[in-house]
């Protein structure tokens, strides 16, 4: 990390090299580049997050299907909500029968 002394030295060198007329233009371009970098990095983070949640959703769907098959619940053409309801009903009925 740069300290305040290093920042002042860099600014002084930039002032000598580019002059006072060019510094605002350079600062503006650096600001735009920084904004684009942050925008791209947040887009990358969103892509990774959505890919992770998509993978998790597929794993949950597969697990629900496996449980339904083990409980002899038909899975063809049913939504996850329908399967969940049928699996829970089957479990509750089995629990009531065992008591």
N, C-alpha and C positions, 0 to 999 in steps of 0.2 A: 504494500500500500504506500502511496506517495504521501509524504508530509507536506506541510504548507510551504516549506522552503523549496522543495523540488518543483511544486506546482508553479511558484513564482518564477523560478529559473526557466522552466519550459515556456511559460508565457512570454518572458522577456526575449528568449531566443526566437519564438514565433513572431514577435513584434519586429525584431530586427530583420528577420528573413523575409517576411511577407509584407510588412508595413501596416500602418493603422487602417488603411482603406480595405485591405483584404481580410483582416481578422474577423469582422462580423460575418462575411460570406462563408468563411471556413467554419466558424462556430455554428452557423445555420445548417451547413451540410453535415457536420458531425452530429448535430441534434437529430436531423432527419435519418441519418444512418443508424443512430442509436435506437430511434423509434422503430424503424423497420426490423432491426435485430430483435428487439423485445417482442414485437408482433409475431415474428417468425418462431421465436423460441416458445411463446405461449401456444402457438398453433401446434407445435411439435408435442408439447406437454398434453394438450387436449387429445391429439391423435393417439398417443400412448395410453392415456386414461380410457378412451373409448374402446380401444382394442382390448385392453385388459378386462373391462366390464363385459364386452361381447364374449370373450373367452369364458368368463365366469358364468355368464348366462347359459352358454352351450353346455357347460359341465353340469349345471343345475338341472337343465332339461334332460340330460342323459341320466342323471341320478334318479329323477322322478320317474322316468320311463322304466328303469331297472326295478325300482320299488314296486311300481304298478304291476309289472310282469311277475314278480315274486309273489304278489298277493292275488294273482290270477285276475287282474283287471284288464279288460280289452283296451288297447291303446290306439287302435287304428282310427284316424280321422278325428281325434279329440284334441281340444286345446289343453294347454297346461292347467288352466283353471278347472276345467272339467275333470282332468285326471287327478288333480289335487283333492277335489271334493270327493271323488269316488274312493281314492286311497284312504282319506280320513274316515269316510263312512265305513269302509271295510275294517279299518283298525278299531274303530269304536264298537262295531258290531262283534268283532272277535273278542274284544275286551269284556263286553257285556255277557257274552256266552260263557266265557271262562269264569266269571264270578257267579 
